[in-house]
Amino acid sequence: MVFSVLKELLSECRDEYLKLIQNKSSMFDHRDHRGDQISTRDIRPMSTVIMDEKEKRGLWRILRNSSGPKAERGAQVPLGNGNALR
């Protein structure tokens, strides 16, 4: 009984969290071999991101290749410059 109540509570919390972060981008900082979420912001067009165009194209390629149906949810995506997207 207690287990089912706890499971339902956690499910509701997860649903509310997913609603909260819908249409948001999360920023992570790499520390001690893990990514710590440091902030969440509204998504915005890539054209508003100040970044070298060659790096942007590379980033888009990485994102396209890692966002297919077989991509692992929450997996880190290496950017090749020591950083990673998650």
C-alpha positions as CSV (number, residue, x, y, z in Angstrom):
1,M,0.0,0.0,0.0
2,V,2.7,2.5,1.0
3,F,4.8,1.5,-1.9
4,S,2.0,2.2,-4.4
5,V,1.3,5.6,-2.8
6,L,4.9,6.5,-3.0
7,K,5.2,5.3,-6.6
8,E,2.1,7.4,-7.5
9,L,3.6,10.5,-5.8
10,L,6.9,10.1,-7.6
11,S,5.0,9.7,-10.9
12,E,3.0,12.9,-10.3
13,C,6.2,14.7,-9.4
14,R,7.9,13.5,-12.6
15,D,4.9,14.6,-14.7
16,E,4.9,18.1,-13.1
17,Y,8.7,18.4,-13.6
18,L,8.4,17.4,-17.3
19,K,5.6,20.1,-17.7
20,L,7.9,22.6,-16.0
21,I,10.9,22.0,-18.3
22,Q,8.9,21.6,-21.5
23,N,10.3,24.0,-24.2
24,K,13.4,24.6,-22.0
25,S,17.1,24.1,-22.5
26,S,19.2,22.8,-19.7
27,M,22.8,23.8,-19.1
28,F,25.2,21.4,-17.5
29,D,28.6,21.8,-16.0
30,H,31.0,18.9,-16.1
31,R,32.3,18.0,-12.6
32,D,33.8,14.8,-11.2
33,H,32.8,12.8,-14.3
34,R,29.2,13.8,-14.2
35,G,27.0,16.7,-15.5
36,D,25.5,18.9,-12.9
37,Q,22.5,21.0,-14.1
38,I,23.4,24.6,-13.5
39,S,20.4,26.4,-15.2
40,T,17.3,26.0,-17.3
41,R,16.3,28.6,-19.9
42,D,13.6,29.1,-22.5
43,I,14.6,27.6,-25.9
44,R,15.5,30.1,-28.6
45,P,16.4,30.1,-32.3
46,M,19.9,29.0,-33.1
47,S,20.3,32.2,-35.1
48,T,20.4,34.1,-31.8
49,V,23.3,32.1,-30.4
50,I,26.6,33.8,-30.7
51,M,28.9,31.1,-31.9
52,D,31.3,30.5,-34.8
53,E,29.2,29.3,-37.8
54,K,31.4,26.2,-38.3
55,E,30.9,25.2,-34.7
56,K,27.2,25.7,-35.1
57,R,27.0,23.4,-38.1
58,G,29.0,20.8,-36.2
59,L,26.7,21.1,-33.2
60,W,23.7,20.6,-35.4
61,R,25.3,17.5,-37.0
62,I,26.0,16.1,-33.5
63,L,22.4,16.8,-32.4
64,R,20.8,15.3,-35.5
65,N,22.9,12.1,-35.1
66,S,22.2,11.8,-31.4
67,S,18.4,12.5,-31.4
68,G,17.2,9.5,-33.4
69,P,14.8,7.0,-31.9
70,K,17.6,4.8,-30.6
71,A,19.4,7.7,-28.9
72,E,19.6,7.2,-25.1
73,R,17.6,9.7,-23.1
74,G,19.9,11.8,-21.0
75,A,23.1,10.7,-22.7
76,Q,25.9,13.2,-23.0
77,V,26.7,14.5,-26.4
78,P,30.4,15.4,-26.8
79,L,31.1,18.7,-28.5
80,G,34.7,18.0,-29.2
81,N,36.0,21.0,-27.3
82,G,36.0,19.4,-23.9
83,N,32.3,20.2,-23.3
84,A,29.3,18.0,-23.7
85,L,25.6,18.5,-24.2
86,R,23.1,16.5,-22.3
